[in-house]
Every structure is written in structure tokens, then in C-alpha cells.
Amino acid sequence: MDELSHQAETLINTIMANPGKSNTEIYAMCELALSTGKDLLKSLPVQTELKKRQAAAAYDCQINLRRVMLEESCVAFLDPIDLFDKEGSIVAPHELPERIRRAIASVEVKELKSDGDGEKRYKYKYKFWDKGKSLERISKHLGLYEKDNVQKAVRMYFIRSDDVDAPQIEDSPEVVEGEFREIDNKKPVALLE
């Protein structure tokens, strides 16, 4: 592969160092005109090098589908019983199983007054990542919403043909066979004779 230009090298390095930034922000950071930045980013050498570096970074961080799904499953399938010891007290973070620690978004630690025995005591408050969102992401990955989406596409409301509020659908250019949509700003209908 040909050697990358200084601008291309700068663009790639800036993208790699600022993953949350938009392309426009990246171009500005590189002091590139918008059109120049777009052209550089579209070029095959830059795309090839960027993909190579992103793959290497993902490998170095051990980012792969298996690991992502492991993290999601820790959040989605968290059992709060593991937060407590046999006496019913909340367990300190270092005593929690790893799968529970992976589901924690934040921990508040409050030092309690000593009972006079000189031993420090702490109160822990755990906040967890959203279990519902995690289950939703796993469900999407598994394709569980595809069936639901098909069902929603053909959902309709039934009205009687002798209903005075029924929209006139005969010879209506808005009605297409197999397609149900709003008619006269009303909900999709199927006419019952």
C-alpha cells in the first residue's frame, strides 16, 4: 500500500483518538475543510487503514460478540439475591461475584459511625444498568422482534359497514391491496359486511 499523506494520517489518528466525535468535529480538529475531510475519509487507502486500526484496537481490547453478549447477559440476568450475605446484609463490592459487578453502573459508599470498637463500617448503595434495555438489545440481536414487526405491519381495526362513521373505501385511490394505512386521517380499517 502507498504511504498515507500527512493529512490522511492525521485524520485517521484523530478518528481513533476521538470515537464519540462526529465527522464534522473530526475535520475541524484536523483543520480540514469539510469537502477535503469527506474526500479523504471516502478514499480507499484511508478506509483500509482505518478498518485495520479499528480491528487491531478491538482485538487489543478483546471486543468481540462473545464478550459483548457476556456483558449484556450479566445485566439482563442479574439476580439481586447475590447482593446479600447469609445474614441479609448488603455485601461489599469486593465480595460480590464478578457477574454481579459487571452489572453495576455505580456504587455509593457511606462511612458509618464506629460502634467504639475501632472497626470502620460502610453502607453501600448499588445502581445497576437498565435490565430492560439490556434484554431489549439481546432480543434484537437474537431477532426476536422480527416476528413482532410483521404482526404490527398488518394490525388493523374492524368496523361495521353500516357504521355511519365508516370511511368510504370503495374505489378509493388510497387503498392498495395488501397494504393498510390511514384513510381520511383515521386508523387502518377492514370492513365487515
N, CA, C and O of each residue as an XYZ file, in Angstrom:
772
protein
N       0.848     -1.174      0.000
C       0.000      0.000      0.000
C       0.892      1.236      0.000
O       1.957      1.259      0.617
N       0.432      2.251     -0.702
C       1.171      3.511     -0.738
C       1.162      4.148      0.635
O       0.273      3.906      1.451
N       2.172      4.967      0.870
C       2.257      5.672      2.140
C       1.150      6.726      2.208
O       0.865      7.399      1.217
N       0.537      6.862      3.364
C      -0.540      7.833      3.547
C       0.031      9.239      3.668
O       1.134      9.434      4.176
N      -0.735     10.212      3.194
C      -0.318     11.607      3.323
C      -0.395     12.034      4.780
O      -1.023     11.370      5.605
N       0.246     13.137      5.078
C       0.210     13.671      6.442
C      -1.240     13.955      6.865
O      -1.621     13.661      7.998
N      -2.054     14.529      5.955
C      -3.462     14.822      6.255
C      -4.235     13.542      6.552
O      -5.022     13.486      7.497
N      -4.003     12.518      5.739
C      -4.710     11.250      5.928
C      -4.310     10.612      7.257
O      -5.161     10.102      7.987
N      -3.037     10.641      7.561
C      -2.527     10.082      8.817
C      -3.123     10.824     10.010
O      -3.519     10.208     10.999
N      -3.184     12.142      9.908
C      -3.760     12.966     10.981
C      -5.242     12.654     11.154
O      -5.730     12.537     12.278
N      -5.948     12.521     10.046
C      -7.382     12.209     10.095
C      -7.613     10.864     10.784
O      -8.471     10.761     11.662
N      -6.870      9.848     10.403
C      -7.029      8.518     10.997
C      -6.713      8.549     12.494
O      -7.463      8.005     13.304
N      -5.610      9.184     12.847
C      -5.229      9.260     14.267
C      -6.277     10.000     15.089
O      -6.565      9.615     16.222
N      -6.845     11.055     14.525
C      -7.865     11.840     15.236
C      -9.149     11.033     15.400
O      -9.782     11.083     16.455
N      -9.532     10.299     14.377
C     -10.729      9.442     14.472
C     -10.525      8.380     15.553
O     -11.415      8.130     16.366
N      -9.354      7.765     15.553
C      -9.074      6.705     16.536
C      -9.041      7.245     17.966
O      -9.421      6.544     18.904
N      -8.590      8.480     18.133
C      -8.468      9.057     19.478
C      -9.767      9.673     19.986
O      -9.883      9.972     21.175
N     -10.747      9.867     19.100
C     -11.998     10.545     19.469
C     -13.201      9.785     18.926
O     -13.891     10.289     18.040
N     -13.469      8.584     19.435
C     -14.527      7.750     18.860
C     -15.936      8.321     18.957
O     -16.801      7.931     18.173
N     -16.193      9.223     19.884
C     -17.544      9.749     20.029
C     -17.819     11.002     19.218
O     -18.939     11.512     19.226
N     -16.829     11.493     18.531
C     -16.980     12.754     17.792
C     -17.583     12.512     16.415
O     -17.388     11.460     15.807
N     -18.322     13.515     15.937
C     -18.895     13.445     14.595
C     -17.797     13.707     13.568
O     -16.732     14.225     13.904
N     -18.064     13.345     12.316
C     -17.084     13.582     11.257
C     -16.766     15.071     11.130
O     -15.609     15.443     10.936
N     -17.774     15.914     11.237
C     -17.562     17.362     11.136
C     -16.623     17.841     12.232
O     -15.736     18.654     11.972
N     -16.803     17.350     13.448
C     -15.914     17.723     14.550
C     -14.498     17.220     14.300
O     -13.525     17.912     14.600
N     -14.388     16.023     13.754
C     -13.068     15.451     13.444
C     -12.357     16.318     12.409
O     -11.181     16.644     12.568
N     -13.078     16.691     11.346
C     -12.467     17.524     10.303
C     -11.966     18.835     10.896
O     -10.877     19.301     10.561
N     -12.760     19.422     11.773
C     -12.363     20.692     12.404
C     -11.114     20.494     13.272
O     -10.219     21.339     13.279
N     -11.059     19.393     13.992
C      -9.890     19.112     14.836
C      -8.624     18.937     13.990
O      -7.521     19.263     14.428
N      -8.801     18.419     12.776
C      -7.667     18.210     11.868
C      -7.385     19.451     11.024
O      -6.456     19.469     10.217
N      -8.200     20.483     11.221
C      -8.103     21.716     10.423
C      -8.256     21.419      8.935
O      -7.512     21.931      8.099
N      -9.244     20.576      8.630
C      -9.545     20.219      7.246
C     -10.854     20.866      6.828
O     -11.791     20.958      7.621
N     -10.913     21.310      5.588
C     -12.182     21.796      5.039
C     -13.135     20.607      4.979
O     -12.701     19.464      4.834
N     -14.428     20.878      5.089
C     -15.430     19.817      5.093
C     -15.306     18.923      3.865
O     -15.327     17.698      3.985
N     -15.178     19.525      2.688
C     -15.090     18.733      1.448
C     -13.806     17.904      1.420
O     -13.824     16.756      0.975
N     -12.694     18.472      1.889
C     -11.421     17.750      1.919
C     -11.510     16.569      2.875
O     -11.063     15.467      2.553
N     -12.088     16.800      4.056
C     -12.249     15.735      5.036
C     -13.101     14.602      4.513
O     -12.762     13.431      4.685
N     -14.228     14.952      3.862
C     -15.120     13.927      3.299
C     -14.402     13.112      2.232
O     -14.493     11.885      2.211
N     -13.684     13.804      1.343
C     -12.969     13.108      0.271
C     -11.904     12.170      0.827
O     -11.765     11.035      0.371
N     -11.158     12.649      1.810
C     -10.121     11.820      2.432
C     -10.728     10.585      3.083
O     -10.225      9.473      2.925
N     -11.816     10.796      3.819
C     -12.440      9.689      4.544
C     -13.007      8.639      3.595
O     -13.032      7.454      3.928
N     -13.463      9.061      2.415
C     -14.013      8.126      1.432
C     -12.932      7.357      0.679
O     -13.214      6.317      0.084
N     -11.708      7.855      0.701
C     -10.651      7.237     -0.108
C     -10.333      5.827      0.385
O     -10.369      5.551      1.584
N     -10.024      4.952     -0.552
C      -9.754      3.553     -0.231
C      -8.567      3.376      0.716
O      -8.667      2.586      1.656
N      -7.448      4.075      0.511
C      -6.327      3.884      1.444
C      -6.686      4.264      2.887
O      -6.290      3.578      3.829
N      -7.429      5.348      3.053
C      -7.811      5.776      4.402
C      -8.799      4.782      4.995
O      -8.664      4.403      6.158
N      -9.789      4.353      4.216
C     -10.767      3.375      4.702
C     -10.081      2.064      5.102
O     -10.401      1.482      6.138
N      -9.149      1.611      4.287
C      -8.435      0.363      4.566
C      -7.623      0.480      5.852
O      -7.678     -0.404      6.707
N      -6.875      1.562      5.989
C      -6.033      1.755      7.173
C      -6.889      1.934      8.429
O      -6.559      1.409      9.492
N      -7.984      2.674      8.299
C      -8.872      2.908      9.440
C      -9.479      1.585      9.917
O      -9.513      1.320     11.118
N      -9.955      0.764      8.994
C     -10.530     -0.538      9.364
C      -9.485     -1.430     10.025
O      -9.775     -2.134     10.992
N      -8.268     -1.390      9.493
C      -7.187     -2.187     10.056
C      -6.891     -1.756     11.495
O      -6.730     -2.600     12.377
N      -6.820     -0.457     11.729
C      -6.521      0.042     13.076
C      -7.686     -0.206     14.037
O      -7.467     -0.529     15.204
N      -8.917     -0.057     13.554
C     -10.077     -0.318     14.410
C     -10.145     -1.797     14.790
O     -10.477     -2.130     15.927
N      -9.836     -2.673     13.858
C      -9.838     -4.113     14.146
C      -8.749     -4.450     15.167
O      -8.961     -5.259     16.071
N      -7.584     -3.820     15.010
C      -6.489     -4.063     15.957
C      -6.862     -3.561     17.349
O      -6.573     -4.218     18.349
N      -7.505     -2.393     17.412
C      -7.918     -1.840     18.706
C      -8.964     -2.738     19.359
O      -8.909     -2.985     20.563
N      -9.908     -3.221     18.573
C     -10.932     -4.121     19.107
C     -10.298     -5.410     19.619
O     -10.682     -5.917     20.673
N      -9.338     -5.934     18.883
C      -8.645     -7.146     19.304
C      -7.875     -6.898     20.597
O      -7.927     -7.705     21.525
N      -7.158     -5.768     20.650
C      -6.384     -5.436     21.846
C      -7.278     -5.305     23.078
O      -6.872     -5.656     24.186
N      -8.479     -4.804     22.882
C      -9.424     -4.614     23.997
C     -10.292     -5.848     24.214
O     -11.145     -5.860     25.101
N     -10.081     -6.868     23.422
C     -10.873     -8.094     23.474
C     -12.353     -7.821     23.250
O     -13.219     -8.404     23.902
N     -12.625     -6.910     22.300
C     -14.015     -6.614     21.969
C     -14.439     -7.565     20.866
O     -13.903     -7.543     19.758
N     -15.402     -8.390     21.192
C     -15.974     -9.304     20.214
C     -17.399     -9.610     20.635
O     -17.824     -9.253     21.734
N     -18.121    -10.264     19.769
C     -19.532    -10.554     20.046
C     -19.700    -11.356     21.323
O     -20.603    -11.082     22.113
N     -18.848    -12.337     21.532
C     -18.955    -13.175     22.732
C     -18.838    -12.342     24.001
O     -19.614    -12.509     24.942
N     -17.859    -11.442     24.014
C     -17.652    -10.623     25.213
C     -18.802     -9.629     25.416
O     -19.262     -9.429     26.541
N     -19.257     -9.017     24.337
C     -20.372     -8.071     24.441
C     -21.618     -8.775     24.963
O     -22.316     -8.245     25.827
N     -21.898     -9.966     24.443
C     -23.074    -10.708     24.898
C     -22.916    -11.169     26.343
O     -23.900    -11.251     27.077
N     -21.698    -11.469     26.753
C     -21.445    -11.825     28.156
C     -21.792    -10.640     29.055
O     -22.469    -10.798     30.071
N     -21.323     -9.453     28.674
C     -21.615     -8.257     29.467
C     -23.118     -7.992     29.509
O     -23.674     -7.707     30.570
N     -23.767     -8.086     28.359
C     -25.221     -7.864     28.314
C     -25.953     -8.882     29.173
O     -26.912     -8.534     29.862
N     -25.512    -10.136     29.140
C     -26.196    -11.167     29.920
C     -26.025    -10.937     31.420
O     -26.918    -11.268     32.200
N     -24.886    -10.374     31.831
C     -24.694    -10.067     33.257
C     -25.724     -9.047     33.729
O     -26.237     -9.146     34.844
N     -26.021     -8.082     32.889
C     -27.011     -7.054     33.228
C     -28.417     -7.637     33.136
O     -29.225     -7.478     34.051
N     -28.699     -8.308     32.034
C     -30.051     -8.807     31.777
C     -30.503     -9.866     32.766
O     -31.685     -9.928     33.105
N     -29.589    -10.697     33.231
C     -29.970    -11.832     34.065
C     -29.475    -11.707     35.502
O     -29.271    -12.712     36.184
N     -29.286    -10.489     35.954
C     -28.847    -10.213     37.318
C     -29.863    -10.748     38.326
O     -31.066    -10.529     38.185
N     -29.375    -11.438     39.322
C     -30.230    -11.898     40.415
C     -29.819    -11.131     41.670
O     -28.732    -11.365     42.198
N     -30.659    -10.223     42.159
C     -30.292     -9.378     43.299
C     -30.002    -10.138     44.590
O     -29.424     -9.569     45.516
N     -30.384    -11.390     44.671
C     -30.124    -12.169     45.893
C     -28.627    -12.244     46.180
O     -28.214    -12.366     47.333
N     -27.812    -12.169     45.117
C     -26.360    -12.264     45.282
C     -25.746    -11.018     45.907
O     -24.547    -10.996     46.184
N     -26.546     -9.984     46.133
C     -26.055     -8.757     46.775
C     -26.007     -8.892     48.294
O     -25.427     -8.045     48.975
N     -26.605     -9.937     48.821
C     -26.742    -10.074     50.269
C     -25.987    -11.289     50.790
O     -25.854    -12.303     50.105
N     -25.494    -11.158     52.026
C     -24.850    -12.301     52.672
C     -25.915    -13.142     53.371
O     -27.106    -12.858     53.246
N     -25.501    -14.168     54.101
C     -26.440    -15.081     54.755
C     -27.284    -14.400     55.830
O     -28.391    -14.842     56.136
N     -26.743    -13.312     56.401
C     -27.480    -12.581     57.445
C     -28.420    -11.537     56.852
O     -29.183    -10.908     57.586
N     -28.377    -11.345     55.539
C     -29.261    -10.380     54.886
C     -28.660     -8.993     54.720
O     -29.363     -8.065     54.320
N     -27.385     -8.835     55.015
C     -26.716     -7.537     54.857
C     -26.151     -7.419     53.448
O     -25.749     -8.409     52.837
N     -26.127     -6.181     52.942
C     -25.557     -5.948     51.614
C     -24.058     -6.203     51.655
O     -23.365     -5.767     52.575
N     -23.575     -6.903     50.663
C     -22.179     -7.308     50.569
C     -21.338     -6.157     50.002
O     -21.813     -5.388     49.166
N     -20.101     -6.048     50.458
C     -19.162     -5.053     49.936
C     -18.823     -5.377     48.483
O     -18.857     -6.544     48.095
N     -18.495     -4.367     47.667
C     -18.220     -4.608     46.249
C     -17.158     -5.678     45.996
O     -17.306     -6.480     45.073
N     -16.097     -5.706     46.792
C     -15.027     -6.678     46.549
C     -15.443     -8.112     46.863
O     -14.743     -9.052     46.486
N     -16.583     -8.293     47.554
C     -17.071     -9.631     47.881
C     -18.129    -10.133     46.892
O     -18.549    -11.287     46.964
N     -18.554     -9.274     45.981
C     -19.577     -9.659     45.010
C     -18.990    -10.553     43.927
O     -17.818    -10.418     43.575
N     -19.798    -11.463     43.398
C     -19.333    -12.269     42.266
C     -19.098    -11.354     41.054
O     -19.739    -10.311     40.923
N     -18.191    -11.748     40.189
C     -17.840    -10.927     39.029
C     -19.052    -10.617     38.161
O     -19.189     -9.488     37.690
N     -19.934    -11.586     37.935
C     -21.097    -11.362     37.077
C     -22.009    -10.271     37.632
O     -22.686     -9.586     36.866
N     -22.034    -10.104     38.948
C     -22.825     -9.048     39.575
C     -22.101     -7.704     39.420
O     -22.729     -6.693     39.105
N     -20.797     -7.696     39.639
C     -20.015     -6.458     39.497
C     -20.123     -5.897     38.088
O     -20.140     -4.678     37.915
N     -20.194     -6.747     37.092
C     -20.300     -6.296     35.699
C     -21.627     -5.576     35.424
O     -21.716     -4.794     34.478
N     -22.635     -5.826     36.223
C     -23.946     -5.211     36.028
C     -24.097     -3.882     36.768
O     -25.111     -3.200     36.617
N     -23.104     -3.517     37.561
C     -23.182     -2.301     38.383
C     -22.802     -1.069     37.568
O     -21.750     -1.034     36.930
N     -23.671     -0.061     37.597
C     -23.386      1.212     36.926
C     -22.616      2.142     37.857
O     -21.722      2.863     37.415
N     -22.959      2.127     39.144
C     -22.237      2.967     40.108
C     -22.435      2.423     41.521
O     -23.360      1.659     41.798
N     -21.530      2.847     42.405
C     -21.596      2.445     43.810
C     -21.420      3.694     44.659
O     -20.497      4.480     44.444
N     -22.313      3.867     45.625
C     -22.153      4.928     46.624
C     -21.678      4.262     47.906
O     -22.238      3.257     48.344
N     -20.644      4.831     48.499
C     -20.112      4.283     49.744
C     -20.227      5.363     50.806
O     -19.761      6.488     50.627
N     -20.858      4.997     51.918
C     -21.014      5.931     53.026
C     -20.388      5.301     54.265
O     -20.726      4.181     54.647
N     -19.465      6.043     54.888
C     -18.833      5.533     56.107
C     -19.788      5.771     57.273
O     -20.292      6.878     57.464
N     -20.026      4.726     58.041
C     -20.924      4.808     59.190
C     -20.116      5.104     60.448
O     -18.908      4.871     60.497
N     -20.793      5.612     61.450
C     -20.125      5.866     62.729
C     -19.695      4.551     63.351
O     -20.404      3.547     63.279
N     -18.545      4.576     63.950
C     -17.990      3.382     64.585
C     -18.761      3.071     65.864
O     -19.270      3.974     66.527
N     -18.841      1.800     66.199
C     -19.509      1.365     67.437
C     -18.583      1.480     68.640
O     -18.927      1.031     69.733
N     -17.427      2.070     68.452
C     -16.475      2.202     69.542
C     -15.421      1.114     69.551
O     -14.479      1.155     70.342
N     -15.584      0.135     68.662
C     -14.599     -0.945     68.612
C     -13.444     -0.625     67.662
O     -12.531     -1.436     67.501
N     -13.480      0.549     67.033
C     -12.411      0.987     66.146
C     -12.514      0.429     64.734
O     -11.730      0.809     63.865
N     -13.461     -0.459     64.490
C     -13.624     -1.046     63.158
C     -14.519     -0.147     62.308
O     -15.607      0.239     62.734
N     -14.058      0.180     61.119
C     -14.840      1.024     60.222
C     -15.943      0.192     59.586
O     -15.755     -0.970     59.228
N     -17.091      0.825     59.459
C     -18.226      0.173     58.815
C     -18.704      1.061     57.678
O     -18.625      2.288     57.743
N     -19.207      0.402     56.629
C     -19.632      1.135     55.452
C     -21.031      0.702     55.031
O     -21.458     -0.429     55.262
N     -21.720      1.638     54.408
C     -23.028      1.357     53.827
C     -22.851      1.494     52.314
O     -22.285      2.480     51.843
N     -23.330      0.515     51.557
C     -23.174      0.523     50.107
C     -24.527      0.686     49.433
O     -25.526      0.094     49.841
N     -24.529      1.506     48.390
C     -25.736      1.684     47.584
C     -25.334      1.430     46.139
O     -24.518      2.157     45.574
N     -25.916      0.391     45.547
C     -25.580     -0.001     44.184
C     -26.631      0.507     43.209
O     -27.827      0.482     43.496
N     -26.171      0.963     42.066
C     -27.073      1.314     40.970
C     -26.668      0.433     39.796
O     -25.488      0.327     39.462
N     -27.661     -0.198     39.172
C     -27.382     -1.151     38.104
C     -27.776     -0.587     36.741
O     -28.629      0.294     36.634
N     -27.134     -1.119     35.705
C     -27.505     -0.764     34.342
C     -28.934     -1.248     34.111
O     -29.400     -2.163     34.790
N     -29.617     -0.642     33.168
C     -31.022     -0.919     32.891
C     -31.215     -2.341     32.338
O     -30.794     -2.658     31.226
N     -31.854     -3.170     33.142
C     -32.091     -4.577     32.784
C     -33.013     -4.685     31.564
O     -32.789     -5.515     30.683
N     -34.040     -3.848     31.520
C     -34.980     -3.883     30.399
C     -34.309     -3.552     29.071
O     -34.551     -4.214     28.062
N     -33.469     -2.530     29.080
C     -32.765     -2.165     27.847
C     -31.800     -3.260     27.420
O     -31.634     -3.525     26.230
N     -31.169     -3.889     28.393
C     -30.247     -4.976     28.086
C     -30.997     -6.157     27.468
O     -30.541     -6.745     26.487
N     -32.128     -6.493     28.036
C     -32.942     -7.572     27.467
C     -33.412     -7.218     26.063
O     -33.468     -8.077     25.183
N     -33.748     -5.953     25.857
C     -34.176     -5.498     24.531
C     -33.041     -5.647     23.514
O     -33.266     -6.121     22.400
N     -31.826     -5.245     23.892
C     -30.687     -5.368     22.977
C     -30.397     -6.837     22.653
O     -30.099     -7.176     21.508
N     -30.485     -7.694     23.654
C     -30.271     -9.125     23.411
C     -31.368     -9.661     22.495
O     -31.092    -10.432     21.575
N     -32.594     -9.258     22.744
C     -33.721     -9.708     21.920
C     -33.555     -9.273     20.468
O     -33.820    -10.046     19.548
N     -33.118     -8.042     20.269
C     -32.880     -7.560     18.902
C     -31.781     -8.372     18.242
O     -31.898     -8.752     17.077
N     -30.710     -8.639     18.984
C     -29.606     -9.428     18.433
C     -30.087    -10.818     18.018
O     -29.665    -11.345     16.989
N     -30.961    -11.399     18.813
C     -31.477    -12.739     18.524
C     -32.594    -12.733     17.480
O     -33.060    -13.793     17.061
N     -33.024    -11.537     17.061
C     -34.068    -11.435     16.043
C     -35.466    -11.658     16.570
O     -36.370    -11.985     15.801
N     -35.661    -11.488     17.864
C     -36.971    -11.762     18.452
C     -38.025    -10.727     18.093
O     -39.217    -10.982     18.262
N     -37.613     -9.567     17.601
C     -38.585     -8.533     17.246
C     -39.060     -8.655     15.806
O     -40.039     -8.010     15.430
N     -38.398     -9.458     14.997
C     -38.792     -9.577     13.598
C     -40.228    -10.080     13.469
O     -41.001     -9.553     12.669
N     -40.585    -11.093     14.251
C     -41.947    -11.632     14.206
C     -42.938    -10.563     14.663
O     -44.002    -10.404     14.066
N     -42.587     -9.830     15.724
C     -43.453     -8.776     16.240
C     -43.649     -7.679     15.210
O     -44.756     -7.159     15.067
N     -42.594     -7.318     14.490
C     -42.699     -6.276     13.487
C     -43.640     -6.675     12.357
O     -44.383     -5.838     11.844
N     -43.613     -7.958     11.960
C     -44.515     -8.441     10.926
C     -45.952     -8.364     11.421
O     -46.844     -7.963     10.674
N     -46.181     -8.742     12.669
C     -47.532     -8.694     13.222
C     -48.057     -7.255     13.266
O     -49.223     -7.013     12.954
N     -47.213     -6.310     13.646
C     -47.647     -4.918     13.718
C     -47.972     -4.356     12.344
O     -48.835     -3.489     12.214
N     -47.289     -4.842     11.326
C     -47.491     -4.310      9.984
C     -48.897     -4.594      9.462
O     -49.396     -3.857      8.612
N     -49.540     -5.647      9.955
C     -50.866     -5.982      9.447
C     -51.960     -5.780     10.492
O     -53.091     -6.223     10.290
N     -51.641     -5.117     11.607
C     -52.659     -4.850     12.613
C     -53.667     -3.859     12.042
O     -53.281     -2.871     11.417
N     -54.941     -4.114     12.251
C     -55.961     -3.208     11.745
C     -57.140     -3.167     12.709
O     -57.246     -3.993     13.616
N     -57.994     -2.224     12.506
C     -59.166     -2.042     13.348
C     -60.393     -2.377     12.521
O     -60.489     -1.990     11.357
N     -61.334     -3.098     13.121
C     -62.513     -3.536     12.391
C     -63.708     -2.646     12.730
O     -63.960     -2.323     13.891
N     -64.422     -2.267     11.699
C     -65.663     -1.503     11.886
C     -66.734     -2.121     10.998
O     -66.433     -2.827     10.036
N     -67.957     -1.850     11.329
C     -69.074     -2.391     10.544
C     -69.370     -1.494      9.359
O     -69.215     -0.276      9.446
N     -69.793     -2.084      8.252
C     -70.053     -1.309      7.033
C     -71.280     -0.411      7.177
O     -71.420      0.568      6.444
N     -72.166     -0.735      8.114
C     -73.332      0.119      8.291
C     -73.082      1.232      9.315
O     -73.994      1.984      9.657
N     -71.864      1.328      9.791
C     -71.481      2.379     10.730
C     -71.402      3.700      9.961
O     -70.707      3.798      8.949
N     -72.118      4.708     10.451
C     -72.132      6.000      9.745
C     -70.763      6.674      9.746
O     -70.474      7.499      8.879
N     -69.932      6.328     10.706
C     -68.596      6.911     10.768
C     -67.565      6.142      9.936
O     -66.394      6.520      9.891
N     -68.001      5.067      9.283
C     -67.063      4.268      8.495
C     -66.596      5.084      7.294
O     -67.422      5.688      6.610
N     -65.307      5.116      7.025
C     -64.817      5.856      5.861
C     -65.218      5.143      4.581
O     -65.349      3.919      4.560
N     -65.409      5.893      3.536
C     -65.733      5.325      2.233
C     -64.436      4.809      1.615
O     -63.543      5.596      1.300
N     -64.328      3.512      1.441
C     -63.083      2.968      0.907
C     -63.233      2.393     -0.490
O     -62.234      2.106     -1.149
N     -64.460      2.220     -0.952
C     -64.634      1.655     -2.284
C     -64.118      2.638     -3.325
O     -64.405      3.833     -3.252
N     -63.370      2.147     -4.274
C     -62.792      2.947     -5.353
C     -61.917      4.090     -4.836
O     -61.742      5.096     -5.523
N     -61.380      3.944     -3.657
C     -60.507      4.980     -3.107
C     -59.085      4.738     -3.599
O     -58.569      3.631     -3.445
N     -58.434      5.750     -4.190
C     -57.059      5.560     -4.652
C     -56.076      5.348     -3.498
O     -54.937      4.935     -3.713
N     -56.528      5.636     -2.270
C     -55.639      5.475     -1.116
C     -55.519      4.021     -0.671
O     -54.603      3.672      0.073
N     -56.445      3.169     -1.127
C     -56.448      1.777     -0.701
C     -55.663      0.945     -1.714
O     -55.970      0.938     -2.906
N     -54.673      0.264     -1.228
C     -53.847     -0.590     -2.076
C     -53.956     -2.003     -1.526
O     -53.883     -2.210     -0.315
N     -54.129     -2.963     -2.407
C     -54.292     -4.343     -1.976
C     -53.098     -4.783     -1.131
O     -51.946     -4.587     -1.519
N     -53.375     -5.365     -0.002
C     -52.330     -5.869      0.869
C     -51.654     -4.796      1.699
O     -50.740     -5.091      2.469
N     -52.088     -3.568      1.553
C     -51.457     -2.500      2.325
C     -52.556     -1.795      3.114
O     -53.582     -1.416      2.551
N     -52.346     -1.622      4.388
C     -53.338     -0.984      5.238
C     -52.742      0.305      5.760
O     -51.692      0.286      6.403
N     -53.380      1.403      5.500
C     -52.899      2.671      6.022
C     -54.087      3.549      6.380
O     -55.241      3.183      6.156
N     -53.790      4.697      6.932
C     -54.861      5.590      7.354
C     -55.654      6.072      6.142
O     -55.092      6.381      5.092
N     -56.958      6.128      6.315
C     -57.847      6.652      5.288
C     -58.603      7.804      5.918
O     -59.192      7.643      6.987
N     -58.599      8.936      5.294
C     -59.248     10.139      5.827
C     -58.762     10.425      7.241
O     -59.559     10.761      8.117
N     -57.455     10.293      7.469
C     -56.838     10.563      8.768
C     -57.398      9.701      9.892
O     -57.361     10.097     11.057
N     -57.914      8.530      9.551
C     -58.422      7.608     10.560
C     -57.537      6.379     10.579
O     -56.663      6.226      9.726
N     -57.755      5.508     11.539
C     -56.936      4.310     11.693
C     -57.201      3.337     10.540
O     -58.246      3.417      9.895
N     -56.262      2.418     10.276
C     -56.471      1.405      9.233
C     -57.721      0.588      9.553
O     -58.002      0.313     10.720
N     -58.449      0.213      8.552
C     -59.714     -0.498      8.781
C     -59.820     -1.718      7.892
O     -59.174     -1.810      6.849
N     -60.641     -2.644      8.324
C     -61.113     -3.743      7.495
C     -62.619     -3.707      7.617
O     -63.154     -3.721      8.726
N     -63.292     -3.663      6.519
C     -64.737     -3.515      6.538
C     -65.424     -4.862      6.738
O     -65.150     -5.823      6.019
N     -66.312     -4.921      7.713
C     -67.084     -6.143      7.949
C     -68.455     -5.971      7.328
O     -69.174     -5.026      7.653
N     -68.818     -6.868      6.446
C     -70.124     -6.794      5.790
C     -71.177     -7.483      6.632
O     -72.345     -7.527      6.246
